[in-house]
Amino acid sequence: MSVFNLLWAFKTFDTAAIMQKMLAASDYWQPESVDQYELSIEPNGGALSVSHLRFSNTPQSHNESVHVSQCGHFLCVANARIDNRHELLDELRLDIGDKRGMFLASDYPDGAIILAAYQKWGEDCAAKLLGDFVFAVWDKNKDSIYIARDHLGIKTAFYSVTDDAVLVSNEHNALLESGLVSRELNDDFVLDLFLPKSNSGYYSPVKAIQRVPPAHYVVITPHSVRSECYWQLQVKQYPSLNSDEDYLRELRVRFEKAVKRRLLSAYPIGCELSEGLDSTAITGLTARMLPHQTIYTYSYDSQQLTDDNRHIYQDTYKDIFEFLALYPNLSAEWTTQQQPENYNDLIEQYYGVVAPHPGQKCTRYYLVKDRGVRTLLSGWGGDHCVTSYGAFYEDELFRKGRWLSLYQQFQYTKKRGRRVKPLFNFLKLGVKYGYPPLFRTIERRRNPMVQLLHFSATESPLNPELVTRQRLKEAVDFVDNYTSSGVRERDYRELFHVGIESRVSGSEIHARAFNFEYRYPMFDKELIEFAYSVPTHMKCKFGIERWMFREIIKDLVTERIRMRMKHDVVLPKHQRLDVKMRLKKLIAEVKDNAKLPVLQHYLRFERLDHLLQLPFVANIKALDTLNSLAKAQQEGRLDFCSKLTESSPNKKR
């Protein structure tokens, strides 16, 4: 768990003073140690200032710092947990030390391994790594900075290139606090809040700050910036696996490995625990792998069951309590406290502007910190691929003309208790592939998700002057292609087009404020590659969605949890309340702030009330974020210059 800052000045600067400003941006999480390194770059009079702020988690992380090669030509700073460190140590045949220190092989820090990997493989080094990582390498020989990010984007890094300097950090506010980076609002960031698009990722609200995309490396020189993808998810062949049973055994092996890799910590470990398949399987396996260690669990808002809230949580907690009884070393953590009202304001202060949200209330984070937990395992995202529902398998059978198999699949699914009418579903597939325009029209009227996305693409409250025809076409095309034609196409979409990046980036940022890090076994690169490649029928065999994962966790969870359907999951009742009240309150606040330049620029206020008339809730997250950006601009934390024309609908004549 680290933050690193790198300042590469092309001309004479007081780099030490600027670095102190960047370091101060991390004061809120109170790092255990700070390491700095300064280097003059001849003959142009430039300088390199690098810092590393540490909060230990793994045993090896106590030795993390700014790592410098023996020759002095390479320097590395990292925030990383490298899962194949032992294989790399053997392959790299490392001298046990760098220019600044000596290490035992078992204590060799991950940042030093990465430095050696870069020295051996250069730009190809990122593809050799497994785990969650982001790092930056200064290469004196090439006069460049190399930045790389892990395959799924679990760790985050930002950079900014100005005329006089390059700044790199995984602390977003450090770039802003340097005083060298423009604070101009990123127009594309706002448009992406409202308009759906494929290949969505998380972008900084600040135009001058770029993020390194997942599975990419970026090379920066004084004259250029180049970004390259080093990994793409593809179907792999496993010749030694000849039956469904073979695939199930291999899936269990890889699932266990994915969890075990994420248990490396010198401190207490916690697990997020709902009553779903993914979190219970991960928690059960963790408890079994660490039988003599207390594993702390955190469920929903972590609200202790009382007479006052029993009507909200009792049905949900019943399944959780039954699961907890299976493992004596699980300790459920509960509280009677609520999330502080100023919580989001604090995170925004730490981030510098509005930060991505982790997708849940953060009451549990206070409990995590109080217990000294520094690793929190999460099962979120499993159904994006590893525990996929097998959706659109029927499409595959239809397109291949396997009519008998398709009929049997419909019958299995109906027997499972899911709402299936074989004749109707067959006709629906016929329309989908025989008359695509008619199918898209029907989907816009009947499919709630497509309906919501289509509204966002065509009727959002955005000022139409700001939306180019090309951007609108991208949004409409994304909606029209939202319904997939196969299992793998759907899983790929969920991983990379709908995207996980904003959620995991938000979780990392929020967790840092409480001195812990998230780890996601379901986003293990090797596990995802395998799950993506298994024969697609195994994800919904006998009409049972998520069949293959249900089969390998029989010994880990209760039978009720293992076999129930999604609509049988009992959420806390307050999570099912009509959120239109929240939207109504937000719209009223936006209208009260209507004179703020950012809102004037981006919104058509007459469209806001229309949101309340819809049968679904749209744009609530986008409006909330835009409202926060408007207030940030008002407080001087963002720069903004309206480009509205005099004919704009929000301009007074």
Secondary structure, 3 states (H helix, E strand, C coil): CEEEEEEEECCCCCHHHHHHHHHHCCHHHCCCEEEEEEEEECCCCEEEEEEEEECCCCHHHHHCCCEECCCCCEEEEEEEEECCHHHHHHHHCCCCEECCEECCHHHCCHHHHHHHHHHHHHHHHHHHCCEEEEEEEEECCCCEEEEEECCCCCCCCEEEECCCEEEEECCHHHHHHCCCCCCEECHHHHHHHHCCCCCCCCCCCECCCEECCCCEEEEEECCEEEEEECCCCCCCCCCCCCCHHHHHHHHHHHHHHHHHHCCCCCCCEEEECCCCHHHHHHHHHHHHHCCCCCEEEECCCCECCCCCCHHHHHHHHHHHHHHHCCCCCEEECCECCCCCCCHHHHHHHHHCCCCCCCCCCCHHHHHHHHCCCCEEECCCCHHHCCCCCCCCHHHHHHHCCCHHHHHHHHHHHHHHCCCCCHHHHHHHHHHHHHCHHHHHHHHHHHCHHHHHHHHHHHCCCECHHHCCHHHHHHHHHHHHCCCCCCHHHHHHHHHHHCCCHHHHHHHHHHHHCCCCEEECHHHCHHHHHHHHHCCHHHHCHHHCCCHHHHHHCCCCCCHHHHHCCHHHCCCCHHHHCCCHHHHHHHHHHHHHCCCCHHHHHHECHHHHHHHCCCCCCCCHHHHHHHHHHHHHHHCCCCECCCCCCCCCCCCCC
